[in-house]
Amino acid sequence: MIVCIAEKPSVARDIARILGANSSHDGYMEGNGYQVTWTFGHLCTLKEPGDYTPAWRPWALTQLPMVPQRFGIKLIDDNGIKKQFAIIEKLMQAADGIVNCGDAGQEGELIQRWVMQKAQATCPVKRLWISSMTDEAIREGFANLKDQTDYQPLYLAGLSRAIGDWLLGMNATRLYTLRYGQNRQVLSIGRVQTPTLALIVNRQKEIENFKPEPYWVLATVYRDTTFTATKGKFTSKEEGEKAFETIEGKPFTVTKVEKKEGKEQPPQLYDLTSLQVDCNRKFAYSAEMTLNLIQSLYEKKYTTYPRVDTQYLSDDIYAKCPQTLNGLYQTKFGGVAPYAELIKPIGGKALKKSKRVFDTSKVTDHHAIIPTGVIPLNLSDAEQKVFDLVARRFIGVFLPDCKFSTTTVLGEVDGIEFKVTGKEILDPGWRIVREKAEVKTDSDDEEKKQDDEERTLPTFVKGETGEHKPTLTEKWTTPPPYYNEASLLRAMETAGKFVEDETLRAAMKENGIGRPSSRASIIETLFKRHYIKRERKRLVATPTGIELIDLIREELLKSCELTGIWEKKLRDIEHQKYDAQQFINELKQQVADIVHDVMSDPSNRRITVTPDEEPKKKKGKKQ
């Protein structure tokens, strides 16, 4: 009998149906030579400190650092989990072979490997590796099962991450709580959590310490069009007024009219982070909500595997794209086919194949998030919005570039130069997939900026001259904006560096902090610990969050760059470019150094307990 183990009951049911395992039993399905069972996400976890030695059960500075000789796993203490594990264990002990049908990623690999280890399974193991849950993908996956050993580096990367988070989380949390928490409040420290909090705190301090400075902008209105002085800002009012007096009452002359035509390529396909960013900007969805919605669409077979950090498709997907577009063409919401008119221009001809979309070298385990071509039914309003973004982005990559012309007009009054720029869309191309109604919430500034860029100017002729109305406006420098979830996700992706350029940002992903799939839960953890709170869309650090970061002097714990380097090493373990044992040894040394530095701290630093927070029960926390 072959035992297949999936990550949740709904996935197991789909697999069982395809395999013909149609007989239901308690905790599994059976038939056609298969038994299909399931976990509920993690059934096992790394042991707690007290499981290794009774000396580590109480929290004591004298016992730090806690470094087990050998890490072990245990079942999570839950009756439902214990019952399901007993069923899995019995099936695996009698199995002729096992198929690991866990989620096709680092976490999915770890979940099932730990269960197999705990069940002491000894039979051969195969791996099902698929990027969508459609019947076709499941059948194809079972026809091409991989050997479990092919995914050993993936497992080692997941295991190294879990051990690294345990070492740092357990030791640093106890260390800081006992040393600075007055034994009344748990100070939770994590490998990804703390640098993320530091990003928010540092930005907040920058805003609070910002001293606005005035400047003056000279502009003039000629033929109902506002021209701005090219000299830029005047730092003193006198200087601005002097320039104003120079031009007042004198004629405005157009000195140059330049028209350039350009093209704008479609945006790249979605990875998880860019989808979370757009959903936050457009619909104010949290990162966690977007992850749950796109995970649901994946499980319902409407979109592909979501926990990805690539925006490319492998070349073999190209042949399947007409079928996917056909599914979108037939899709209807409320009796309306929203994509039919968008797809018509590219129907019936060879699809565009761009290196910005199809590049096998940029795809490791999974490709970008795209629709599967299965026609969606009975979506919630929120699911429909997320599906719509993915569908439009997919259609857009096959449409022509947007063609536009940029007009720059220079004018002059008594030696002072003025400039205005306008952009005119000549052929919208891929932009037809964009809907104005899509853009909501904090995109007001973005929309205004877009409208300004895309205004069409009147026709100006070089040499023309006439009256104008000058203005001198006092403005003030502004601090950087508070983080919202969209901008925080981008900052985590690039280890805190502000990067607008898409290509450069993609190159920096290797050193981002956290995995795309874990960033949402990291942000939620900061809320649960009362280190940050929401003020409308802003993410604001609480006094406790600020105090905690102020308290931490060890750069290792709060530096995005250092955490990004660790993240790169974890990726390298996955790709067999770095040794897992070396990663763990380095972390052990770093933890030992942190313990030594904090224990040697002669200051009397303490954290104050904020009134709105209950003192929390002590427990070490990872990540």
PAFI-512619 format. One record per residue (C-alpha): x, y, z. Coordinates in steps of 0.5 Angstrom, whole numbers, padded with zeros to 4 digits, always signed. Example, Ala and Ser with C-alpha at 12.3 -4.5 7.8 and 13.67 -1.06 7.14 Angstrom:
BEGIN
+0025-0009+0016;+0027-0002+0014;
//
This chain:
BEGIN
+0000+0000+0000;+0003+0007-0002;+0001+0012+0003;+0000+0020+0001;+0001+0025+0006;-0002+0032+0005;-0002+0039+0009;-0009+0039+0010;-0015+0035+0009;-0018+0039+0003;-0012+0038-0001;-0012+0030+0001;-0019+0030-0001;-0017+0033-0008;-0011+0028-0009;-0015+0022-0006;-0021+0023-0012;-0015+0023-0017;-0012+0017-0015;-0019+0013-0014;-0018+0013-0006;-0025+0014-0005;-0027+0010+0001;-0027+0014+0007;-0024+0012+0014;-0022+0016+0020;-0016+0021+0019;-0015+0018+0012;-0018+0016+0005;-0017+0009+0002;-0017+0005-0005;-0014+0003-0011;-0007+0001-0008;-0007+0008-0004;-0008+0011+0003;-0009+0019+0003;-0008+0022+0010;-0006+0029+0012;-0003+0034+0017;-0006+0040+0019;+0000+0044+0018;+0005+0043+0023;+0004+0037+0027;+0011+0037+0030;+0016+0043+0033;+0023+0043+0036;+0023+0041+0043;+0023+0046+0048;+0029+0048+0053;+0026+0044+0059;+0025+0038+0054;+0033+0037+0054;+0035+0038+0061;+0031+0040+0067;+0036+0045+0069;+0033+0049+0063;+0026+0049+0065;+0026+0055+0070;+0029+0062+0067;+0036+0063+0069;+0041+0067+0067;+0046+0062+0069;+0044+0057+0064;+0045+0062+0058;+0047+0060+0053;+0042+0054+0052;+0045+0050+0046;+0043+0043+0045;+0048+0038+0043;+0043+0035+0038;+0036+0038+0037;+0030+0034+0037;+0023+0034+0035;+0016+0033+0039;+0009+0033+0038;+0005+0039+0039;+0001+0039+0045;-0006+0038+0042;-0011+0032+0043;-0013+0033+0035;-0006+0033+0033;-0004+0027+0037;-0010+0023+0035;-0008+0025+0027;-0001+0023+0028;-0003+0016+0031;-0007+0015+0025;-0001+0017+0020;+0004+0013+0025;+0000+0007+0024;-0001+0008+0016;+0007+0009+0015;+0009+0003+0019;+0005-0001+0015;+0007+0002+0008;+0011+0000+0002;+0012+0007+0000;+0010+0014+0002;+0009+0020-0003;+0010+0027+0001;+0005+0031-0002;+0006+0037+0003;+0006+0044+0000;+0012+0045-0005;+0016+0049-0001;+0021+0050+0005;+0016+0050+0010;+0012+0044+0007;+0018+0040+0006;+0020+0041+0014;+0013+0039+0016;+0012+0033+0013;+0020+0031+0014;+0019+0032+0021;+0012+0027+0021;+0016+0022+0018;+0022+0022+0023;+0017+0022+0029;+0013+0016+0026;+0020+0012+0024;+0018+0011+0017;+0023+0007+0014;+0020+0005+0007;+0022+0009+0000;+0019+0016+0000;+0017+0020-0007;+0016+0027-0007;+0010+0030-0011;+0012+0037-0013;+0007+0041-0017;+0005+0049-0018;-0002+0049-0018;-0008+0044-0015;-0012+0043-0022;-0013+0036-0023;-0009+0036-0029;-0003+0039-0025;-0004+0033-0020;-0004+0028-0025;+0002+0030-0028;+0005+0031-0022;+0004+0023-0020;+0006+0021-0027;+0013+0025-0025;+0014+0023-0018;+0021+0026-0016;+0026+0022-0011;+0026+0025-0004;+0033+0026-0004;+0033+0031-0009;+0030+0035-0004;+0035+0034+0002;+0038+0041+0001;+0031+0044+0001;+0030+0040+0008;+0037+0042+0011;+0035+0050+0009;+0028+0049+0013;+0031+0046+0019;+0037+0051+0019;+0032+0056+0019;+0028+0053+0025;+0034+0051+0029;+0037+0058+0028;+0030+0062+0030;+0030+0057+0036;+0038+0059+0038;+0037+0066+0038;+0029+0067+0040;+0030+0062+0046;+0036+0065+0048;+0036+0072+0047;+0028+0073+0049;+0030+0070+0056;+0037+0074+0056;+0033+0081+0055;+0027+0079+0059;+0031+0077+0066;+0036+0082+0065;+0032+0088+0063;+0025+0086+0063;+0024+0087+0071;+0022+0080+0071;+0015+0083+0070;+0015+0083+0062;+0017+0078+0057;+0022+0082+0052;+0021+0078+0045;+0027+0078+0041;+0027+0074+0034;+0032+0073+0028;+0027+0077+0023;+0022+0080+0028;+0027+0085+0032;+0030+0088+0025;+0023+0089+0023;+0021+0093+0029;+0028+0097+0028;+0026+0099+0021;+0019+0102+0024;+0022+0105+0030;+0028+0108+0026;+0023+0111+0021;+0019+0114+0027;+0025+0117+0030;+0027+0120+0024;+0020+0123+0023;+0020+0126+0030;+0027+0129+0030;+0025+0132+0023;+0026+0140+0023;+0022+0142+0017;+0025+0148+0013;+0022+0153+0009;+0023+0154+0002;+0020+0158-0004;+0018+0156-0011;+0017+0161-0016;+0012+0159-0022;+0008+0163-0027;+0002+0161-0031;+0002+0162-0038;-0004+0160-0043;-0007+0157-0037;-0001+0152-0036;+0004+0153-0030;+0011+0153-0031;+0016+0152-0026;+0023+0156-0025;+0028+0151-0027;+0033+0154-0021;+0029+0150-0016;+0028+0152-0009;+0030+0158-0006;+0032+0158+0001;+0031+0165+0003;+0024+0169+0002;+0029+0175+0000;+0032+0171-0006;+0025+0169-0008;+0022+0176-0008;+0028+0178-0012;+0027+0173-0018;+0019+0175-0017;+0020+0182-0018;+0025+0181-0024;+0020+0177-0028;+0013+0181-0026;+0010+0185-0032;+0015+0182-0037;+0013+0178-0043;+0014+0170-0042;+0017+0167-0049;+0017+0160-0051;+0025+0158-0052;+0024+0151-0054;+0019+0145-0055;+0021+0138-0055;+0017+0132-0057;+0020+0125-0055;+0016+0119-0056;+0017+0113-0052;+0015+0106-0050;+0013+0103-0043;+0013+0096-0042;+0008+0092-0038;+0009+0091-0031;+0012+0084-0029;+0008+0078-0026;+0006+0078-0019;+0011+0075-0014;+0008+0074-0007;+0011+0081-0004;+0009+0085-0010;+0001+0082-0010;+0001+0084-0002;+0004+0091-0003;-0002+0092-0009;-0007+0089-0005;-0005+0094+0001;-0005+0100-0003;-0011+0099-0007;-0016+0095-0002;-0012+0096+0005;-0012+0089+0006;-0006+0087+0011;-0001+0082+0008;-0003+0076+0012;-0010+0077+0009;-0008+0077+0002;-0004+0071+0004;-0010+0068+0006;-0014+0070+0000;-0009+0068-0005;-0008+0061-0001;-0015+0060-0002;-0015+0061-0009;-0009+0056-0010;-0013+0051-0006;-0019+0052-0010;-0015+0051-0017;-0016+0058-0019;-0009+0061-0019;-0002+0058-0018;+0002+0056-0012;+0003+0063-0008;+0009+0063-0003;+0014+0065-0009;+0019+0070-0010;+0020+0070-0017;+0016+0074-0022;+0018+0070-0028;+0015+0064-0032;+0019+0058-0034;+0019+0057-0042;+0015+0051-0042;+0009+0055-0039;+0009+0059-0045;+0005+0053-0049;+0000+0053-0044;-0002+0060-0044;-0007+0060-0049;-0011+0055-0045;-0010+0060-0039;-0013+0066-0043;-0018+0062-0046;-0021+0060-0039;-0020+0068-0037;-0024+0070-0043;-0030+0065-0041;-0030+0068-0034;-0036+0072-0031;-0037+0075-0025;-0045+0077-0024;-0046+0075-0031;-0041+0080-0034;-0034+0078-0037;-0029+0083-0035;-0023+0080-0039;-0026+0078-0046;-0025+0085-0049;-0018+0085-0046;-0016+0079-0049;-0020+0080-0056;-0014+0084-0059;-0009+0078-0058;-0014+0072-0059;-0012+0067-0065;-0005+0069-0066;+0002+0067-0063;+0003+0071-0056;+0008+0075-0055;+0014+0072-0051;+0019+0077-0047;+0025+0075-0043;+0022+0080-0038;+0016+0074-0037;+0019+0068-0039;+0026+0066-0037;+0027+0059-0034;+0034+0061-0031;+0030+0066-0026;+0025+0060-0024;+0028+0055-0018;+0022+0051-0015;+0016+0055-0017;+0014+0061-0022;+0010+0067-0021;+0003+0067-0019;-0002+0067-0025;-0009+0064-0026;-0009+0057-0028;-0015+0058-0033;-0020+0054-0029;-0026+0059-0029;-0027+0061-0022;-0034+0060-0019;-0037+0063-0012;-0031+0067-0010;-0032+0072-0004;-0032+0080-0006;-0024+0080-0003;-0022+0073-0007;-0025+0076-0013;-0021+0083-0012;-0015+0079-0011;-0016+0074-0017;-0018+0080-0021;-0011+0083-0020;-0007+0077-0022;-0012+0076-0028;-0010+0083-0031;-0003+0083-0029;-0003+0076-0033;-0007+0079-0039;-0002+0085-0039;+0004+0082-0041;+0002+0079-0047;-0001+0086-0050;+0003+0091-0053;+0008+0096-0050;+0004+0103-0048;+0006+0108-0053;+0007+0115-0051;+0010+0122-0052;+0013+0127-0047;+0013+0134-0049;+0018+0139-0045;+0017+0146-0046;+0022+0151-0044;+0020+0159-0043;+0024+0165-0041;+0023+0171-0037;+0028+0176-0037;+0034+0171-0036;+0030+0166-0031;+0028+0159-0034;+0022+0156-0033;+0019+0149-0035;+0013+0144-0036;+0013+0137-0038;+0006+0133-0041;+0005+0126-0043;+0000+0124-0048;-0002+0117-0049;-0002+0115-0056;-0003+0108-0056;-0005+0105-0049;-0003+0098-0050;-0002+0094-0044;-0005+0100-0040;-0013+0098-0042;-0012+0092-0037;-0012+0098-0031;-0018+0100-0028;-0018+0107-0025;-0023+0104-0020;-0018+0099-0018;-0014+0105-0014;-0016+0106-0007;-0014+0108+0000;-0007+0111+0000;-0006+0112-0007;-0009+0119-0008;-0002+0122-0008;+0000+0116-0013;-0006+0118-0018;-0005+0125-0017;+0002+0124-0019;+0000+0120-0025;-0005+0125-0027;+0000+0131-0027;+0005+0126-0031;+0000+0125-0036;-0003+0131-0037;-0004+0134-0045;-0001+0141-0046;-0004+0146-0051;+0000+0147-0057;+0006+0151-0056;+0011+0154-0061;+0018+0156-0060;+0019+0164-0060;+0011+0165-0058;+0011+0171-0053;+0005+0174-0048;+0003+0176-0041;+0004+0171-0035;+0002+0171-0028;+0008+0169-0023;+0007+0166-0016;+0012+0165-0011;+0010+0160-0006;+0012+0158+0001;+0013+0151+0002;+0016+0147+0008;+0021+0140+0007;+0017+0134+0009;+0019+0128+0013;+0019+0121+0010;+0013+0118+0011;+0011+0113+0016;+0011+0106+0014;+0005+0102+0012;+0004+0095+0011;+0006+0096+0003;+0012+0100+0004;+0014+0095+0010;+0014+0089+0006;+0018+0093+0001;+0023+0095+0006;+0024+0087+0009;+0025+0085+0001;+0031+0089+0000;+0034+0089+0008;+0031+0096+0009;+0034+0100+0003;+0030+0104-0001;+0030+0101-0008;+0025+0104-0014;+0028+0100-0019;+0025+0094-0021;+0031+0090-0023;+0035+0092-0018;+0030+0091-0013;+0030+0084-0016;+0037+0083-0015;+0037+0085-0007;+0031+0080-0006;+0037+0075-0004;+0039+0079+0002;+0032+0081+0004;+0029+0079+0011;+0025+0073+0012;+0021+0069+0007;+0016+0072+0003;+0011+0067+0006;+0013+0069+0013;+0013+0076+0013;+0006+0077+0014;+0006+0073+0020;+0012+0077+0023;+0008+0083+0022;+0002+0080+0026;+0007+0078+0031;+0009+0085+0032;+0002+0087+0033;+0001+0081+0038;+0007+0083+0042;+0004+0090+0043;+0011+0093+0040;+0007+0096+0034;+0000+0099+0033;-0004+0101+0027;-0006+0108+0026;-0011+0108+0020;-0006+0105+0015;+0000+0107+0019;+0005+0102+0023;+0007+0106+0029;+0011+0103+0034;+0009+0103+0041;+0013+0106+0047;+0015+0099+0049;+0017+0097+0042;+0021+0104+0042;+0024+0102+0049;+0026+0095+0047;+0030+0097+0040;+0033+0103+0045;+0035+0097+0050;+0038+0093+0044;+0046+0095+0043;+0048+0089+0040;+0047+0090+0032;+0047+0083+0031;+0040+0083+0033;+0037+0089+0030;+0041+0090+0024;+0037+0089+0017;+0043+0088+0013;+0046+0082+0018;+0039+0079+0018;+0039+0079+0010;+0046+0076+0010;+0043+0070+0014;+0038+0070+0010;+0042+0069+0004;+0046+0064+0007;+0040+0060+0008;+0038+0061+0001;+0045+0058-0001;+0044+0052+0003;+0038+0051-0001;+0042+0051-0007;+0048+0047-0004;+0053+0053-0004;+0053+0054+0003;+0054+0048+0009;+0048+0048+0014;+0053+0046+0020;+0057+0052+0019;+0051+0056+0019;+0049+0053+0025;+0056+0054+0028;+0056+0061+0026;+0049+0062+0030;+0052+0059+0036;+0058+0063+0037;+0054+0070+0035;+0049+0068+0041;+0055+0066+0046;+0057+0073+0044;+0051+0077+0045;+0050+0073+0052;+0057+0075+0054;+0056+0082+0052;+0049+0083+0055;+0051+0080+0062;+0057+0085+0062;+0053+0091+0061;+0054+0095+0067;+0049+0100+0066;+0042+0099+0070;+0038+0100+0064;+0031+0097+0065;+0024+0097+0060;+0018+0100+0063;+0011+0096+0063;+0006+0100+0059;+0000+0101+0063;-0005+0098+0057;-0001+0092+0057;-0002+0086+0061;+0005+0082+0064;+0005+0076+0059;+0007+0069+0061;+0014+0067+0060;+0015+0063+0054;+0021+0063+0049;+0019+0065+0042;+0022+0063+0035;+0023+0068+0029;
//
